[in-house]
Amino acid sequence: MKQFFFEPMSNEDLSWFLSVRNSVRQYLHNSREFILEDAQIWFMNLGDLEYYKIFILQENGLRVKIGYIRFRNIDKSNIGEIGLDLDPKYQGLKLSVQAYAEFARANKAQCKVWTLRVRKSNQRAFSLYTKLGFIVVGEFYSNELEENEYLMLVHVEHVASITNQIG
Ligand SMILES: CC(C)(COP(=O)(O)OP(=O)(O)OC[C@H]1O[C@@H](n2cnc3c(N)ncnc32)[C@H](O)[C@@H]1OP(=O)(O)O)[C@@H](O)C(=O)NCCC(=O)NCCS
């Protein structure tokens, strides 16, 4: 049976985090490649409203880190900015809908609405967000990325209500 866990990211996770982050950087808002020293400084300076959790898959008693969740509480109560990046080895396995649903159940008291920005070209992520119930509330051009991005939002309660879909 597959089970998910979310554990706070620590300094020991930084080199693993960085290799995942750099390998998916073409999908992110900042597609620069970072080095470990950058990541250490960034992690030390993360603000109170922002945190990263390691997304762990447990199967047959074995635990593997498969990605990370990033979360920022924008107004300290109602609106949070969310994101999930998976290690390429674990992409395309349909793990992310369930991960978001479990994370929503664990965190729905923390905020009511999740928002995110996604590149218009990132069709896989866009399909996922649509499946989770996110709706597009804006589209704008990013000079930095030289492409359009969507601003999307969803009620956390809706994501939390998604039932078990993995075996
Ligand atoms: C985006 C991401 C979290 C999705 O997780 P995942 O577990 O790989 O996604 P899934 O396997 O559940 O696939 C999601 C859906 O997209 C569909 N999909 C896959 N590739 C696609 C493509 N190229 N175009 C359109 N849809 C695609 C899948 O078929 C699936 O829909 P379905 O269940 O109806 O078949 C993961 O791929 C990832 O970490 N990507 C790199 C980083 C990233 O893009 N982060 C998000 C930045 S906003």
The ligand as an SDF file (V2000), in Angstrom:
LIG
                    3D

 48 50  0  0  0  0  0  0  0  0999 V2000
    3.5040   18.9130  -12.6200 C   0  0  0  0  0  0  0  0  0  0  0  0
    3.6970   17.6730  -11.7580 C   0  0  0  0  0  0  0  0  0  0  0  0
    3.6320   18.0410  -10.2670 C   0  0  0  0  0  0  0  0  0  0  0  0
    2.5320   16.7080  -12.1170 C   0  0  0  0  0  0  0  0  0  0  0  0
    2.6500   15.5440  -11.3620 O   0  0  0  0  0  0  0  0  0  0  0  0
    2.5900   14.0770  -12.0480 P   0  0  0  0  0  0  0  0  0  0  0  0
    2.3800   13.1170  -10.9470 O   0  0  0  0  0  0  0  0  0  0  0  0
    3.7830   13.9270  -12.9160 O   0  0  0  0  0  0  0  0  0  0  0  0
    1.3090   14.2130  -12.9510 O   0  0  0  0  0  0  0  0  0  0  0  0
    0.2840   13.0940  -13.3200 P   0  0  0  0  0  0  0  0  0  0  0  0
    0.9850   11.8310  -13.6710 O   0  0  0  0  0  0  0  0  0  0  0  0
   -0.7890   13.0180  -12.2490 O   0  0  0  0  0  0  0  0  0  0  0  0
   -0.3160   13.7510  -14.6270 O   0  0  0  0  0  0  0  0  0  0  0  0
   -1.1660   14.8600  -14.5230 C   0  0  0  0  0  0  0  0  0  0  0  0
   -2.0750   14.8840  -15.7170 C   0  0  0  0  0  0  0  0  0  0  0  0
   -1.4120   15.5360  -16.7940 O   0  0  0  0  0  0  0  0  0  0  0  0
   -1.5100   14.7190  -17.9680 C   0  0  0  0  0  0  0  0  0  0  0  0
   -0.3350   14.9560  -18.7700 N   0  0  0  0  0  0  0  0  0  0  0  0
    0.8690   14.3620  -18.6980 C   0  0  0  0  0  0  0  0  0  0  0  0
    1.7040   14.8800  -19.6210 N   0  0  0  0  0  0  0  0  0  0  0  0
    0.9810   15.8230  -20.2710 C   0  0  0  0  0  0  0  0  0  0  0  0
    1.2510   16.7200  -21.3400 C   0  0  0  0  0  0  0  0  0  0  0  0
    2.4650   16.7560  -21.8940 N   0  0  0  0  0  0  0  0  0  0  0  0
    0.2760   17.5540  -21.7610 N   0  0  0  0  0  0  0  0  0  0  0  0
   -0.9490   17.5390  -21.1810 C   0  0  0  0  0  0  0  0  0  0  0  0
   -1.2760   16.7280  -20.1530 N   0  0  0  0  0  0  0  0  0  0  0  0
   -0.3090   15.8780  -19.7160 C   0  0  0  0  0  0  0  0  0  0  0  0
   -1.5730   13.3300  -17.4450 C   0  0  0  0  0  0  0  0  0  0  0  0
   -2.0950   12.4630  -18.4350 O   0  0  0  0  0  0  0  0  0  0  0  0
   -2.4590   13.4990  -16.2540 C   0  0  0  0  0  0  0  0  0  0  0  0
   -3.8100   13.5660  -16.6620 O   0  0  0  0  0  0  0  0  0  0  0  0
   -4.7260   12.2290  -16.6560 P   0  0  0  0  0  0  0  0  0  0  0  0
   -4.6800   11.7120  -15.2330 O   0  0  0  0  0  0  0  0  0  0  0  0
   -6.0670   12.7320  -17.0780 O   0  0  0  0  0  0  0  0  0  0  0  0
   -4.0940   11.2900  -17.6160 O   0  0  0  0  0  0  0  0  0  0  0  0
    5.0410   16.9290  -12.0340 C   0  0  0  0  0  0  0  0  0  0  0  0
    5.0220   16.3860  -13.3390 O   0  0  0  0  0  0  0  0  0  0  0  0
    6.2450   17.8180  -11.8650 C   0  0  0  0  0  0  0  0  0  0  0  0
    6.8080   17.9240  -10.7840 O   0  0  0  0  0  0  0  0  0  0  0  0
    6.6810   18.4610  -12.9700 N   0  0  0  0  0  0  0  0  0  0  0  0
    7.8790   19.2930  -12.9990 C   0  0  0  0  0  0  0  0  0  0  0  0
    7.7710   20.5500  -12.1500 C   0  0  0  0  0  0  0  0  0  0  0  0
    6.5160   21.3490  -12.3980 C   0  0  0  0  0  0  0  0  0  0  0  0
    6.0420   21.5030  -13.5040 O   0  0  0  0  0  0  0  0  0  0  0  0
    5.9810   21.8800  -11.2830 N   0  0  0  0  0  0  0  0  0  0  0  0
    4.7940   22.6880  -11.3110 C   0  0  0  0  0  0  0  0  0  0  0  0
    5.1650   24.0940  -11.5940 C   0  0  0  0  0  0  0  0  0  0  0  0
    3.7370   25.1620  -11.5760 S   0  0  0  0  0  0  0  0  0  0  0  0
  1  2  1  0
  2  3  1  0
  2  4  1  0
  2 36  1  0
  4  5  1  0
  5  6  1  0
  6  7  2  0
  6  8  1  0
  6  9  1  0
  9 10  1  0
 10 11  2  0
 10 12  1  0
 10 13  1  0
 13 14  1  0
 14 15  1  0
 15 16  1  0
 15 30  1  0
 16 17  1  0
 17 18  1  0
 17 28  1  0
 18 19  1  0
 18 27  1  0
 19 20  2  0
 20 21  1  0
 21 22  1  0
 21 27  2  0
 22 23  1  0
 22 24  2  0
 24 25  1  0
 25 26  2  0
 26 27  1  0
 28 29  1  0
 28 30  1  0
 30 31  1  0
 31 32  1  0
 32 33  2  0
 32 34  1  0
 32 35  1  0
 36 37  1  0
 36 38  1  0
 38 39  2  0
 38 40  1  0
 40 41  1  0
 41 42  1  0
 42 43  1  0
 43 44  2  0
 43 45  1  0
 45 46  1  0
 46 47  1  0
 47 48  1  0
M  END
$$$$
